[in-house]
């Protein structure tokens, strides 16, 4: 008989605001992470602080925002109106307090929940806020949400505005680090959506004058087939072009908030593009032919947006406001008028677009038979038994979206390496895909090869990305290879595969490289795993004496009992990031193209050619 559990007044407990945030941080900032992924918690903290400064700029106050990150200390300073001095402490430590509840002041702000800076305060080991208004300064400091210093209001000559300083708490965010590329992506998005605003990040100036047109120009990995179409209206802005790349690529925003998972605005935009193009040409083109190779961005501003999570990564609103039109009508009417007018006035663009649609149509029809055969081959290969060892989340009937965010697929080579990972993985969320050997160099090849090459066909099927990465079965795709020249080459070949055929997998932050230790240093009292020569030297010094030192030459040499530590809570993942200054096509053409004399000479002079490129791509 089960033991009886008492339930009385003594079991009822009320948590104060900071206790609740620290106990359930995921409710407020999503997943924690260590900074490897763009949407990890430390970036959400930064975003929540900057959002307030952006709202000030949107209302015409302050054209500059200063951001610095050094030694995990984050500082954000704006030159807006400053928080009313008597409410400084309340605004960062009292739930449901903030100017965003005054709809007249913030009708279309980034966030409306009044939680943002409170979450930052509660989840920081140190937090300071200072506000300057009318020649007076108010400061307050906190530790993990507890007020430690409440300074009196004093006179000052400082410029008006608000400055917040915080250090994410290492009790919450384990072994984290801010990665410059993720921070810069966040800041550039703010600049694209707020033309005229200047963000100064660690001395670098981030500024845009042409909004979403600048965004596309900066993020194109292939030359556009026609000049970017840039259209602006009341509370909506779009930028559109097509390239020679594969798939569909979208950047969507709501009230200045990047929505990487899309939502209703992006869905209606995709549908409206198809309708407008069909009506313009008077042809019932297949939707996939119209959208194939499209690169586009859409930004809308709506009243009281409804998001599907606290971190606002996907819009759920079906209307643009309480008394406004539906999202469908709003987006469709805008494109039907503005895009149709643009195509009528720009014959060269409309002709180039139609050529692309017809080309996609021919390719789709040519591929139909190949795809059918490839799908049958994938099924006959018993994918789930031979190549892929899946994780249990995918076999659950329950829709546990939060759990699926933890899923990852290790792509590894060789029986010993895949065996070690398979035996030590978390079977609930981690899958393993085994390669036979080095993949084909896919640079310059058409997507036909994805279906004709058994390895690529099975990998595509395992990831479920044939139609769209919205159906991606794993949130993280992890390349797990040896750290020698052969392993580096395999990494590069896999990165080339994704860049060539599925660039949006990388651009949406799904591709990583597993970092495994190079050395094991141990004595009778302690074992230290080292990921670099410097860590090895430090470990030897820490253990003193003559510790046993093992050099891991390959993943297969690491026993499953040890491997579980490297792919568990302390897993180290290097994200593959495409930055604005990464010349992807030029790099791939040089490293992965035909053996030109220039490349041959380079390889002779530098045998680790692959490692150089991988380090260019991995941040």
C-alpha positions as CSV (number, residue, x, y, z in Angstrom):
1,X,0.0,0.0,0.0
2,X,1.4,3.4,-1.0
3,X,2.6,5.6,1.8
4,X,0.0,8.3,2.6
5,X,1.3,11.9,1.8
6,X,0.0,14.6,4.1
7,X,-1.4,17.7,2.4
8,X,-2.1,20.7,4.7
9,X,-1.4,24.4,5.1
10,X,2.2,23.6,5.7
11,X,2.5,22.3,2.1
12,X,1.4,25.5,0.6
13,X,4.2,27.9,-0.2
14,X,4.3,31.3,-2.0
15,X,7.4,32.1,-4.0
16,X,8.5,35.7,-4.4
17,X,9.2,37.0,-7.9
18,X,12.9,36.2,-8.1
19,X,12.5,32.7,-6.5
20,X,9.9,31.7,-9.2
21,X,12.1,33.0,-12.0
22,X,15.2,31.2,-10.7
23,X,13.3,27.9,-10.0
24,X,11.6,28.0,-13.5
25,X,13.9,30.0,-15.8
26,X,12.6,28.2,-18.9
27,X,9.2,29.8,-18.4
28,X,10.8,33.2,-18.9
29,X,13.8,32.8,-21.2
30,X,13.4,29.4,-22.9
31,X,16.3,27.0,-22.8
32,X,19.4,27.9,-20.9
33,X,22.3,26.5,-23.0
34,X,25.9,27.6,-22.9
35,X,26.0,30.2,-25.6
36,X,26.6,27.9,-28.5
37,X,23.2,28.4,-30.0
38,X,21.7,31.7,-31.1
39,X,18.6,31.3,-28.9
40,X,20.4,30.3,-25.7
41,X,19.3,32.0,-22.5
42,X,22.3,34.4,-22.2
43,X,21.3,36.0,-25.5
44,X,17.7,36.3,-24.4
45,X,18.9,38.2,-21.3
46,X,20.8,40.6,-23.6
47,X,17.8,41.0,-25.9
48,X,15.4,41.7,-23.0
49,X,17.6,44.6,-21.9
50,X,18.1,46.0,-25.4
51,X,14.4,45.7,-26.3
52,X,13.7,48.5,-23.8
53,X,16.2,50.8,-25.5
54,X,14.8,49.9,-28.9
55,X,11.3,50.9,-27.7
56,X,12.8,54.3,-26.7
57,X,14.3,54.8,-30.1
58,X,11.1,53.8,-31.8
59,X,9.3,56.6,-30.0
60,X,11.9,59.1,-31.1
61,X,14.3,59.2,-28.1
62,X,18.0,58.5,-28.5
63,X,19.7,57.5,-31.8
64,X,22.6,55.5,-30.2
65,X,22.8,52.4,-28.0
66,X,26.2,51.4,-26.6
67,X,26.7,47.7,-25.9
68,X,29.8,46.1,-24.4
69,X,30.6,42.5,-23.4
70,X,33.9,41.8,-21.7
71,X,34.8,39.0,-19.2
72,X,31.0,38.1,-19.0
73,X,30.1,41.6,-17.9
74,X,27.4,43.0,-20.1
75,X,26.6,46.7,-20.3
76,X,23.8,48.4,-22.3
77,X,23.5,52.2,-22.4
78,X,20.9,54.1,-24.2
79,X,20.2,57.8,-24.5
80,X,16.4,57.8,-24.3
81,X,14.3,59.4,-21.6
82,X,15.5,57.3,-18.8
83,X,13.3,55.3,-16.3
84,X,11.3,57.7,-14.1
85,X,13.6,57.9,-11.0
86,X,11.0,57.0,-8.4
87,X,10.2,53.7,-10.3
88,X,13.8,52.5,-11.1
89,X,13.8,49.7,-8.6
90,X,10.2,48.7,-9.2
91,X,10.8,48.4,-13.0
92,X,13.6,45.8,-12.5
93,X,12.3,44.0,-9.5
94,X,8.5,44.2,-9.3
95,X,6.5,41.9,-11.5
96,X,3.8,43.4,-13.8
97,X,5.5,46.8,-13.6
98,X,6.6,48.8,-16.6
99,X,5.7,51.5,-19.2
100,X,4.5,48.9,-21.7
101,X,1.2,48.6,-19.9
102,X,0.4,52.1,-21.0
103,X,-0.8,51.4,-24.6
104,X,-0.5,55.1,-25.5
105,X,3.2,55.1,-24.8
106,X,4.0,51.7,-26.3
107,X,1.3,50.7,-28.8
108,X,3.5,48.4,-30.9
109,X,6.4,47.6,-28.6
110,X,8.6,44.5,-28.7
111,X,7.2,43.0,-25.5
112,X,4.2,43.6,-23.4
113,X,4.6,41.3,-20.4
114,X,6.6,43.5,-18.0
115,X,8.9,40.6,-17.1
116,X,12.0,41.1,-19.2
117,X,14.4,43.0,-17.0
118,X,13.1,41.3,-13.9
119,X,14.2,38.0,-15.4
120,X,17.6,39.4,-16.2
121,X,17.9,40.7,-12.6
122,X,16.9,37.4,-11.0
123,X,19.2,35.3,-13.2
124,X,22.3,37.5,-12.8
125,X,24.9,37.2,-10.1
126,X,25.3,41.0,-10.4
127,X,22.8,43.5,-11.8
128,X,23.0,47.3,-11.8
129,X,20.5,49.8,-13.2
130,X,21.1,53.6,-13.4
131,X,18.8,56.2,-14.9
132,X,19.4,59.8,-15.7
133,X,16.6,62.3,-16.1
134,X,16.6,66.1,-15.9
135,X,20.1,66.3,-14.5
136,X,19.5,63.7,-11.8
137,X,20.8,60.2,-11.4
138,X,19.4,57.1,-9.6
139,X,21.3,53.9,-9.2
140,X,20.5,50.5,-7.6
141,X,22.4,47.2,-7.5
142,X,21.2,43.6,-7.0
143,X,22.6,40.1,-6.5
144,X,20.4,37.3,-7.9
145,X,17.5,39.7,-7.6
146,X,18.2,40.8,-4.1
147,X,18.6,44.5,-3.6
148,X,22.1,45.3,-2.2
149,X,22.5,49.0,-2.9
150,X,19.8,51.6,-3.1
151,X,21.6,54.9,-3.8
152,X,19.9,58.2,-3.2
153,X,19.0,60.4,-6.2
154,X,22.0,62.7,-6.9
155,X,22.8,65.6,-9.3
156,X,24.7,64.7,-12.5
157,X,26.0,66.1,-15.7
158,X,25.6,62.8,-17.5
159,X,23.4,62.6,-20.6
160,X,19.9,61.4,-20.1
161,X,19.1,57.7,-20.6
162,X,19.3,54.3,-19.0
163,X,22.3,52.0,-18.4
164,X,22.1,48.4,-17.3
165,X,25.0,46.2,-16.3
166,X,24.7,42.5,-15.5
167,X,26.6,39.2,-15.2
168,X,24.6,36.1,-16.0
169,X,24.7,33.8,-13.0
170,X,27.0,30.8,-13.5
171,X,24.8,28.8,-11.0
172,X,22.1,29.0,-13.7
173,X,24.1,29.2,-17.0
174,X,26.9,26.5,-16.7
175,X,30.2,27.2,-18.4
176,X,28.7,29.8,-20.7
177,X,30.4,32.2,-23.1
178,X,29.0,34.9,-25.3
179,X,29.9,34.3,-29.0
180,X,30.5,37.5,-31.0
181,X,28.8,36.2,-34.1
182,X,25.5,35.5,-32.3
183,X,25.6,38.9,-30.6
184,X,26.4,40.7,-33.9
185,X,23.5,38.9,-35.6
186,X,21.1,40.1,-32.9
187,X,22.4,43.6,-33.1
188,X,22.3,43.7,-36.9
189,X,18.7,42.6,-36.9
190,X,17.9,45.5,-34.6
191,X,19.7,47.9,-37.0
192,X,17.9,46.5,-40.1
193,X,14.5,47.0,-38.4
194,X,15.3,50.5,-37.0
195,X,16.9,52.4,-39.9
196,X,18.9,55.4,-38.6
197,X,19.7,53.7,-35.3
198,X,23.4,53.2,-34.4
199,X,24.5,50.4,-32.1
200,X,28.0,50.5,-30.9
201,X,29.2,47.0,-29.9
202,X,32.7,46.8,-28.4
203,X,33.8,49.7,-30.6
204,X,32.2,48.4,-33.8
205,X,29.5,50.6,-35.4
206,X,26.3,48.7,-36.6
207,X,24.0,50.8,-38.7
208,X,21.5,50.4,-41.6
209,X,19.9,52.9,-43.9
210,X,17.9,50.5,-46.2
211,X,16.5,48.1,-43.7
212,X,15.5,44.7,-45.0
213,X,17.2,45.3,-48.3
214,X,20.5,45.6,-46.4
215,X,19.6,42.4,-44.4
216,X,19.2,40.4,-47.6
217,X,22.4,41.9,-49.2
218,X,24.4,40.9,-46.1
219,X,23.0,37.4,-45.8
220,X,23.0,36.3,-49.4
221,X,25.3,33.3,-49.9
222,X,24.7,33.3,-53.7
223,X,24.4,36.2,-56.2
224,X,20.8,37.3,-56.7
225,X,19.1,36.5,-60.0
226,X,17.6,40.0,-60.1
227,X,17.9,43.2,-57.9
228,X,16.3,42.9,-54.5
229,X,12.7,44.0,-54.5
230,X,12.2,46.2,-51.5
231,X,8.7,47.3,-50.6
232,X,7.5,49.4,-47.6
233,X,4.1,50.3,-46.3
234,X,2.3,51.2,-43.1
235,X,3.5,48.7,-40.5
236,X,4.9,46.3,-43.1
237,X,8.2,45.9,-45.0
238,X,9.4,43.2,-47.3
239,X,12.5,42.4,-49.4
240,X,12.5,39.6,-52.0
241,X,14.9,38.0,-54.5
242,X,15.8,34.5,-55.9
243,X,19.2,32.9,-56.1
244,X,20.8,29.7,-57.5
245,X,20.6,28.1,-54.0
246,X,18.1,25.5,-53.0
247,X,15.1,25.6,-50.7
248,X,13.4,28.6,-49.3
249,X,15.0,31.1,-46.9
250,X,13.0,33.6,-44.8
251,X,13.8,36.2,-42.2
252,X,10.7,37.3,-40.4
253,X,10.0,39.9,-37.7
254,X,7.2,41.2,-35.5
255,X,7.4,44.6,-33.8
256,X,11.2,44.5,-34.2
257,X,11.4,40.9,-32.8
258,X,13.2,38.3,-34.9
259,X,10.9,35.2,-35.2
260,X,13.2,32.4,-36.3
261,X,10.4,29.9,-36.1
262,X,8.2,32.0,-38.3
263,X,4.5,32.1,-37.5
264,X,1.3,33.4,-39.0
265,X,2.9,36.4,-40.7
266,X,5.5,34.3,-42.5
267,X,2.9,31.7,-43.4
268,X,0.6,34.3,-45.0
269,X,3.6,35.9,-46.7
270,X,4.5,32.6,-48.4
271,X,0.9,32.1,-49.6
272,X,0.6,35.7,-50.7
273,X,3.8,35.5,-52.9
274,X,2.3,32.5,-54.7
275,X,-1.1,34.2,-55.3
276,X,0.4,37.5,-56.4
277,X,2.8,35.9,-58.9
278,X,0.1,33.6,-60.3
279,X,-2.2,36.5,-60.9
280,X,0.5,38.7,-62.4
281,X,1.6,36.1,-65.0
282,X,-1.9,34.6,-65.5
283,X,-0.4,31.2,-65.0
284,X,-1.2,28.5,-62.4
285,X,2.4,27.8,-61.5
286,X,3.1,25.2,-58.9
287,X,3.7,26.9,-55.5
288,X,7.0,25.1,-55.1
289,X,8.3,26.4,-58.4
290,X,7.5,30.0,-57.4
291,X,9.1,29.7,-54.0
292,X,12.1,27.5,-54.9
293,X,15.4,29.4,-54.2
294,X,13.6,32.4,-52.8
295,X,15.3,34.5,-50.2
296,X,13.0,37.0,-48.5
297,X,12.4,39.0,-45.4
298,X,9.2,40.4,-43.9
299,X,8.6,42.7,-40.9
300,X,5.2,43.6,-39.6
301,X,4.1,45.7,-36.6
302,X,0.8,44.7,-34.9
303,X,-1.2,45.6,-31.8
304,X,-1.0,43.2,-28.9
305,X,1.0,40.4,-30.6
306,X,0.4,36.8,-29.4
307,X,3.5,34.6,-29.4
308,X,3.7,30.9,-28.9
309,X,6.4,31.1,-26.2
310,X,7.9,33.6,-23.7
311,X,10.9,34.0,-26.0
312,X,8.7,35.2,-28.8
313,X,10.2,33.0,-31.5
314,X,7.0,32.2,-33.3
315,X,3.9,34.5,-33.9
316,X,0.5,33.1,-33.2
317,X,-1.6,36.2,-33.9
318,X,-4.2,35.8,-36.7
319,X,-5.1,39.5,-36.7
320,X,-3.0,42.7,-36.7
321,X,-4.9,44.2,-33.8
322,X,-8.2,44.0,-31.9
323,X,-10.0,46.0,-34.5
324,X,-7.7,45.4,-37.4
325,X,-7.9,43.1,-40.5
326,X,-6.8,39.5,-40.4
327,X,-3.1,38.8,-40.9
328,X,-4.0,37.1,-44.2
329,X,-5.8,40.1,-45.6
330,X,-3.2,42.5,-44.3
331,X,-0.2,40.7,-45.9
332,X,-2.0,39.6,-49.1
333,X,-3.5,43.0,-49.9
334,X,-0.1,44.7,-49.5
335,X,1.7,42.3,-51.8
336,X,-1.2,42.2,-54.3
337,X,-0.9,46.0,-54.7
338,X,2.8,46.8,-54.2
339,X,4.5,43.7,-55.7
340,X,2.2,43.6,-58.6
341,X,2.9,47.3,-59.3
342,X,6.6,46.7,-59.0
343,X,6.6,43.8,-61.5
344,X,4.6,45.9,-64.0
345,X,7.1,48.7,-63.7
346,X,10.2,46.6,-63.8
347,X,10.1,44.3,-66.9
348,X,13.7,43.0,-66.4
349,X,12.9,41.8,-62.9
350,X,9.6,40.2,-63.9
351,X,11.2,38.4,-66.9
352,X,14.1,37.1,-64.7
353,X,11.6,35.9,-62.1
354,X,9.6,34.0,-64.7
355,X,12.7,32.4,-66.1
356,X,13.6,31.2,-62.6
357,X,10.1,29.7,-62.1
358,X,10.2,27.9,-65.5
359,X,13.7,26.5,-64.6
360,X,12.4,25.2,-61.3
361,X,9.4,23.7,-63.0
362,X,11.7,21.8,-65.4
363,X,14.0,20.6,-62.6
364,X,11.0,19.4,-60.5
365,X,9.6,17.4,-63.4
366,X,13.1,15.9,-64.2
367,X,13.5,15.0,-60.5
368,X,10.1,13.3,-60.1
369,X,11.2,9.9,-61.2
370,X,14.5,10.1,-59.4
371,X,12.8,11.1,-56.1
372,X,10.4,8.2,-56.4
373,X,13.2,5.7,-56.8
374,X,15.3,7.3,-54.0
375,X,12.4,7.2,-51.6
376,X,11.9,3.5,-52.3
377,X,15.6,2.8,-51.9
378,X,15.6,4.6,-48.5
379,X,12.7,2.5,-47.4
380,X,14.3,-0.7,-48.6
381,X,17.5,0.2,-46.8
382,X,15.6,-0.1,-43.5
383,X,16.8,3.4,-42.5
384,X,16.0,3.1,-38.8
385,X,17.9,-0.2,-38.4
386,X,21.1,0.3,-40.5
387,X,22.1,3.9,-40.9
388,X,20.1,5.7,-38.2
389,X,19.7,4.9,-34.6
390,X,16.8,7.2,-33.7
391,X,15.8,8.7,-30.4
392,X,12.7,7.9,-28.4
393,X,11.2,11.4,-28.6
394,X,10.2,10.8,-32.2
395,X,8.2,7.7,-31.3
396,X,6.1,9.5,-28.6
397,X,2.5,10.3,-29.4
398,X,2.6,13.3,-27.1
399,X,3.6,16.6,-28.6
400,X,6.4,17.6,-26.3
401,X,7.8,20.6,-28.2
402,X,10.1,21.5,-25.4
403,X,11.6,18.0,-25.3
404,X,12.1,18.1,-29.1
405,X,14.2,21.2,-28.7
406,X,16.7,19.0,-26.9
407,X,17.0,16.5,-29.8
408,X,20.3,16.1,-31.7
409,X,21.7,13.8,-34.3
410,X,25.3,12.9,-34.3
411,X,26.8,12.3,-37.8
412,X,29.8,10.1,-37.3
413,X,32.1,7.9,-39.4
414,X,33.3,4.4,-38.6
415,X,31.9,1.5,-36.6
416,X,34.0,2.1,-33.5
417,X,33.2,5.8,-33.2
418,X,29.5,5.3,-33.9
419,X,29.5,2.4,-31.5
420,X,30.9,4.5,-28.7
421,X,28.4,7.3,-29.2
422,X,25.5,4.9,-29.5
423,X,26.3,3.1,-26.3
424,X,26.8,6.4,-24.3
425,X,24.1,8.6,-25.8
426,X,20.8,9.7,-24.2
427,X,18.4,7.4,-26.1
428,X,15.5,9.7,-25.4
429,X,16.9,12.8,-27.3
430,X,20.1,11.8,-29.1
431,X,20.3,9.9,-32.4
432,X,23.3,8.6,-34.4
433,X,23.7,8.5,-38.1
434,X,26.7,6.4,-39.4
435,X,28.7,7.3,-42.5
436,X,30.4,4.6,-44.5
437,X,33.5,6.8,-45.2
438,X,34.2,10.2,-46.7
439,X,31.1,11.7,-48.2
440,X,31.1,12.9,-51.8
441,X,32.4,16.4,-52.5
442,X,29.1,18.0,-53.5
443,X,30.4,21.5,-54.4
444,X,29.0,22.6,-57.7
445,X,26.6,19.6,-58.1
446,X,22.9,19.9,-58.6
447,X,20.4,18.6,-56.1
448,X,19.9,15.5,-58.3
449,X,22.9,14.1,-56.5
450,X,21.2,14.2,-53.2
451,X,18.8,11.5,-54.4
452,X,21.3,9.5,-56.5
453,X,23.9,9.3,-53.8
454,X,22.8,6.7,-51.2
455,X,24.6,8.4,-48.3
456,X,23.1,11.9,-49.0
457,X,19.7,10.4,-49.7
458,X,19.5,8.6,-46.4
459,X,20.9,11.5,-44.5
460,X,18.2,13.8,-46.0
461,X,15.6,11.2,-45.1
462,X,16.9,10.9,-41.5
463,X,16.7,14.7,-41.1
464,X,13.3,14.9,-42.9
465,X,14.4,18.1,-44.8
466,X,13.4,17.2,-48.3
467,X,10.5,19.7,-48.5
468,X,11.4,22.2,-45.8
469,X,13.5,22.6,-42.7
470,X,10.3,23.4,-40.8
471,X,10.0,19.6,-40.7
472,X,13.5,19.1,-39.3
473,X,13.5,16.1,-37.0
474,X,16.4,17.2,-34.9
475,X,17.0,20.6,-33.4
476,X,20.8,20.1,-33.5
477,X,22.8,18.3,-36.2
478,X,26.2,17.5,-34.7
479,X,29.2,16.5,-36.9
480,X,31.3,14.1,-34.8
481,X,34.6,13.2,-36.4
482,X,38.2,12.7,-35.4
483,X,40.3,15.8,-34.9
484,X,42.9,14.6,-37.5
485,X,43.3,15.6,-41.1
486,X,40.8,12.9,-42.3
487,X,38.3,13.9,-39.7
488,X,38.7,17.6,-40.7
489,X,38.1,16.6,-44.3
490,X,34.9,14.8,-43.5
491,X,33.7,17.8,-41.5
492,X,34.3,20.1,-44.5
493,X,32.6,17.7,-46.9
494,X,29.5,17.6,-44.6
495,X,29.5,21.4,-44.2
496,X,29.8,21.7,-48.0
497,X,26.7,19.4,-48.4
498,X,24.6,21.6,-46.1
499,X,25.9,24.9,-47.6
500,X,25.2,23.6,-51.2
501,X,21.8,22.1,-50.7
502,X,20.4,23.2,-47.3
503,X,22.0,26.5,-46.4
504,X,19.0,27.4,-44.2
505,X,20.0,24.6,-41.8
506,X,23.1,26.5,-41.1
507,X,21.6,30.0,-41.2
508,X,19.0,28.9,-38.7
509,X,21.6,27.7,-36.2
510,X,21.1,23.9,-36.5
511,X,24.6,22.7,-37.5
512,X,27.4,22.1,-34.9
513,X,30.7,20.3,-34.6
514,X,31.3,18.1,-31.5
515,X,34.3,19.1,-29.5
516,X,36.0,16.1,-27.8
517,X,39.0,16.1,-25.6
518,X,42.5,15.6,-27.0
519,X,44.1,14.4,-23.8
520,X,43.2,12.6,-20.6
521,X,45.5,13.6,-17.6
522,X,45.0,11.6,-14.4
523,X,46.5,10.4,-11.2
524,X,45.1,8.3,-8.4
525,X,43.0,11.2,-7.1
526,X,41.6,12.9,-10.2
527,X,41.0,12.7,-13.9
528,X,41.1,15.9,-16.1
529,X,40.0,15.9,-19.8
530,X,41.8,18.5,-21.9
531,X,40.6,20.1,-25.1
532,X,43.9,21.9,-26.0
533,X,47.6,21.9,-25.3
534,X,47.1,24.8,-22.9
535,X,44.6,22.8,-20.8
536,X,46.9,19.8,-20.8
537,X,49.8,21.9,-19.4
538,X,47.5,23.4,-16.8
539,X,46.3,19.9,-15.8
540,X,49.8,18.6,-15.4
541,X,50.6,21.6,-13.2
542,X,47.5,21.1,-11.1
543,X,48.1,17.4,-10.5
544,X,51.8,17.8,-10.1
545,X,54.1,14.8,-9.9
546,X,54.0,12.6,-13.0
547,X,50.4,12.0,-14.0
548,X,49.4,9.5,-16.7
549,X,48.7,11.3,-20.0
550,X,46.7,9.7,-22.8
551,X,46.4,11.3,-26.3
552,X,43.1,10.4,-27.9
553,X,43.8,9.9,-31.6
554,X,40.2,9.2,-32.6
555,X,36.7,9.0,-31.2
556,X,36.8,5.2,-31.3
557,X,39.6,5.2,-28.7
558,X,37.3,6.8,-26.2
559,X,35.3,4.2,-24.2
560,X,31.5,4.5,-23.9
561,X,31.9,5.0,-20.2
562,X,34.0,8.1,-20.8
563,X,32.1,9.3,-23.9
564,X,28.9,9.8,-21.9
565,X,30.6,12.8,-20.1
566,X,31.4,14.5,-23.4
567,X,27.9,14.3,-24.9
568,X,26.0,14.8,-21.7
569,X,25.4,18.0,-19.6
570,X,28.9,19.3,-20.3
571,X,28.8,18.7,-24.0
572,X,30.9,21.2,-26.0
573,X,29.5,22.2,-29.4
574,X,31.0,24.6,-31.8
575,X,28.2,26.2,-34.0
576,X,28.8,26.5,-37.7
577,X,27.9,30.1,-38.3
578,X,27.6,32.1,-41.6
579,X,28.6,35.6,-40.7
580,X,28.2,38.8,-42.8
581,X,31.9,38.7,-43.5
582,X,32.1,35.0,-44.5
583,X,32.6,34.7,-48.3
584,X,31.0,31.3,-48.5
585,X,31.0,30.8,-52.2
586,X,34.6,32.0,-52.7
587,X,35.8,29.9,-49.9
588,X,34.1,26.7,-51.2
589,X,35.1,27.4,-54.7
590,X,38.8,27.7,-53.6
591,X,38.8,24.8,-51.2
592,X,36.3,22.4,-52.7
593,X,36.4,23.3,-56.4
594,X,38.5,21.7,-59.2
595,X,42.2,21.4,-58.6
596,X,43.4,24.6,-60.1
597,X,47.1,25.3,-60.0
598,X,46.5,27.9,-57.2
599,X,44.7,25.3,-55.0
600,X,47.3,22.6,-55.7
601,X,50.1,24.9,-54.6
602,X,48.2,25.8,-51.5
603,X,47.7,22.2,-50.5
604,X,51.4,21.5,-51.0
605,X,52.3,24.3,-48.8
606,X,49.6,23.6,-46.1
607,X,48.4,20.0,-45.6
608,X,45.8,21.2,-43.1
609,X,43.8,23.1,-45.7
610,X,40.5,21.6,-44.5
611,X,41.2,22.7,-40.9
612,X,41.7,26.3,-42.0
613,X,38.3,26.5,-43.8
614,X,36.5,24.7,-40.9
615,X,37.9,27.2,-38.5
616,X,36.7,30.0,-40.8
617,X,33.2,28.6,-40.6
618,X,33.0,27.4,-37.0
619,X,32.7,30.2,-34.4
